[in-house]
Amino acid sequence: MQLLLSLTSPPTPWNNAASCLSMKRNINPVPKMQQQHQVKCFHLKSLVPPLIMAALVALSPICHTPVSFGQTIDVQRGASLFRRACIGCHDAGGNIIQPGATLFTKDLQRNGVDTEEEIYSVTYYGKGRMPGFGENCTPRGQCTFGARLQEEEIKLLAKFVKLQADQGWPNVETEED
């Protein structure tokens, strides 16, 4: 079959690979006088740099955001908490009560609330028209009259809000509780 390929088709690295490899072992499947095309040996060494580059690109953190199952669950739980406690005023990261106090990065930075810790603090204790949701929120007038959130829930919310703000509040679809 190799003889037929060598005689009837133009040489390519793929149909000459077997003959090239066999020539390296001093086995000549096609006598030189019968060859119509000059066989250019195709070395496996020449494939190594492209293969390494392809592997590096495929495994690069630029191509794949490292997301664990736990992180996915946290985002879903954060989205669920956000829907339950925050979406009434902050739908899609906006603010229906106070337009300059959205959850978008530019407003968070301008208002000095652009870290997870600061978002946690405002969510726990409240600030301005924003009520606090923490179990030990005081003074009472600054805190929500509705259900309070546990500390871990507020941490999860702060992480979720920061992640969403960093991503420009993309549409996150999660399962309803």
VMD Tcl script that draws the C-alpha trace (Angstrom):
set ca {
  {0.00 0.00 0.00}
  {2.85 2.37 0.83}
  {4.31 1.70 -2.62}
  {1.01 2.60 -4.25}
  {0.67 5.80 -2.22}
  {4.23 6.83 -3.01}
  {3.77 6.31 -6.73}
  {0.28 7.74 -7.24}
  {-0.05 10.70 -4.94}
  {2.12 13.71 -4.32}
  {4.30 13.37 -1.28}
  {2.86 14.67 1.96}
  {4.15 14.22 5.45}
  {1.28 11.82 6.16}
  {1.64 9.38 3.24}
  {5.44 9.47 3.42}
  {5.69 9.09 7.17}
  {5.83 5.30 7.06}
  {8.42 5.25 4.29}
  {10.44 7.92 6.08}
  {10.40 5.93 9.30}
  {11.26 2.75 7.46}
  {14.17 4.52 5.70}
  {15.51 5.51 9.08}
  {15.68 1.79 9.88}
  {17.53 1.17 6.59}
  {14.53 -0.56 5.01}
  {13.72 0.81 1.61}
  {10.13 -0.10 0.67}
  {10.36 1.68 -2.69}
  {13.49 1.49 -4.78}
  {14.87 4.94 -5.55}
  {14.45 4.52 -9.33}
  {10.72 3.85 -8.94}
  {10.02 6.99 -6.92}
  {8.41 9.75 -8.99}
  {8.69 12.36 -6.25}
  {11.53 13.07 -3.95}
  {10.60 11.89 -0.49}
  {11.26 14.48 2.17}
  {11.71 12.88 5.52}
  {9.28 14.03 8.05}
  {10.80 13.89 11.52}
  {8.69 13.45 14.61}
  {11.06 15.92 16.28}
  {9.59 18.66 14.10}
  {6.16 18.04 15.65}
  {7.30 18.45 19.24}
  {7.32 22.30 19.38}
  {3.78 22.63 17.86}
  {2.46 19.89 20.16}
  {3.96 21.56 23.22}
  {2.53 24.91 22.15}
  {-0.92 23.39 21.59}
  {-0.81 21.74 25.01}
  {0.25 25.01 26.68}
  {-2.54 26.95 25.00}
  {-5.13 24.30 25.87}
  {-4.05 24.22 29.50}
  {-3.55 27.97 29.83}
  {-5.54 29.78 32.53}
  {-6.42 32.36 29.88}
  {-8.47 29.74 28.04}
  {-10.07 28.07 31.03}
  {-11.34 29.81 34.12}
  {-10.59 27.47 36.98}
  {-13.98 26.79 38.50}
  {-14.49 24.00 40.93}
  {-17.77 22.32 41.67}
  {-17.75 24.06 45.07}
  {-17.33 27.48 43.45}
  {-20.24 26.77 41.12}
  {-22.42 25.78 44.08}
  {-21.36 28.96 45.95}
  {-22.34 31.12 42.97}
  {-25.70 29.37 42.77}
  {-26.29 29.78 46.51}
  {-25.17 33.42 46.31}
  {-27.56 34.04 43.41}
  {-30.37 32.39 45.35}
  {-29.69 34.54 48.44}
  {-29.45 37.63 46.26}
  {-32.85 36.86 44.70}
  {-34.35 36.33 48.13}
  {-32.90 39.34 49.98}
  {-31.54 41.92 47.53}
  {-33.19 41.79 44.12}
  {-36.13 43.95 45.26}
  {-33.83 46.99 45.22}
  {-30.78 45.75 43.28}
  {-32.18 43.96 40.22}
  {-29.31 43.21 37.79}
  {-26.95 45.19 40.03}
  {-28.90 48.44 39.80}
  {-30.61 50.37 42.62}
  {-34.25 51.42 42.37}
  {-34.11 53.48 45.59}
  {-30.85 55.36 45.11}
  {-29.54 55.39 41.50}
  {-25.98 56.41 42.51}
  {-25.62 53.41 44.83}
  {-25.69 50.57 42.35}
  {-23.67 47.39 42.68}
  {-21.61 48.17 39.60}
  {-17.86 48.55 40.13}
  {-17.73 52.29 39.35}
  {-20.41 53.09 41.97}
  {-19.00 50.65 44.52}
  {-15.57 52.31 44.17}
  {-17.00 55.83 44.32}
  {-18.95 54.93 47.49}
  {-15.95 53.20 49.12}
  {-17.53 49.75 49.08}
  {-15.46 47.88 46.49}
  {-14.02 44.98 48.50}
  {-15.76 41.85 49.78}
  {-15.13 43.01 53.36}
  {-16.76 46.41 52.76}
  {-19.70 44.82 50.93}
  {-20.07 42.42 53.87}
  {-20.07 45.31 56.36}
  {-22.74 47.30 54.48}
  {-24.87 44.19 54.05}
  {-24.53 43.27 57.74}
  {-24.97 46.72 59.34}
  {-26.58 48.77 56.56}
  {-25.59 52.21 55.29}
  {-27.78 55.20 54.41}
  {-31.03 53.88 52.95}
  {-29.65 50.34 52.76}
  {-30.86 48.30 55.74}
  {-28.54 45.89 57.53}
  {-29.37 42.19 57.37}
  {-27.01 40.88 60.07}
  {-28.33 39.00 63.10}
  {-26.65 41.50 65.45}
  {-27.29 44.62 63.37}
  {-27.74 47.80 65.43}
  {-29.18 50.40 65.75}
  {-32.56 48.84 65.16}
  {-33.70 51.62 62.79}
  {-30.80 50.89 60.43}
  {-31.63 47.18 60.23}
  {-34.16 45.28 58.18}
  {-37.48 44.51 59.78}
  {-37.62 41.32 57.71}
  {-35.71 38.09 58.15}
  {-32.08 38.39 59.19}
  {-29.27 36.55 57.46}
  {-26.65 34.39 59.11}
  {-23.02 35.50 58.98}
  {-22.07 32.80 56.43}
  {-24.94 33.88 54.18}
  {-23.77 37.49 54.25}
  {-20.20 36.38 53.43}
  {-21.56 34.41 50.49}
  {-23.63 37.39 49.34}
  {-20.62 39.72 49.57}
  {-18.55 37.28 47.51}
  {-21.36 36.93 44.96}
  {-21.87 40.71 44.64}
  {-18.12 41.31 44.21}
  {-17.88 38.58 41.55}
  {-20.88 39.96 39.68}
  {-19.58 43.53 39.88}
  {-16.18 42.42 38.53}
  {-17.97 40.74 35.61}
  {-20.34 43.64 34.88}
  {-23.40 41.82 36.25}
  {-23.84 39.16 33.57}
  {-27.10 37.26 33.52}
  {-26.62 34.40 35.97}
  {-29.11 31.58 35.59}
  {-29.57 29.35 38.57}
  {-32.15 26.87 39.68}
  {-34.93 28.23 41.85}
  {-34.96 26.99 45.45}
}
mol new
graphics top color blue
foreach p $ca { graphics top sphere $p radius 0.5 }
foreach p [lrange $ca 0 end-1] q [lrange $ca 1 end] { graphics top cylinder $p $q radius 0.2 }
display resetview
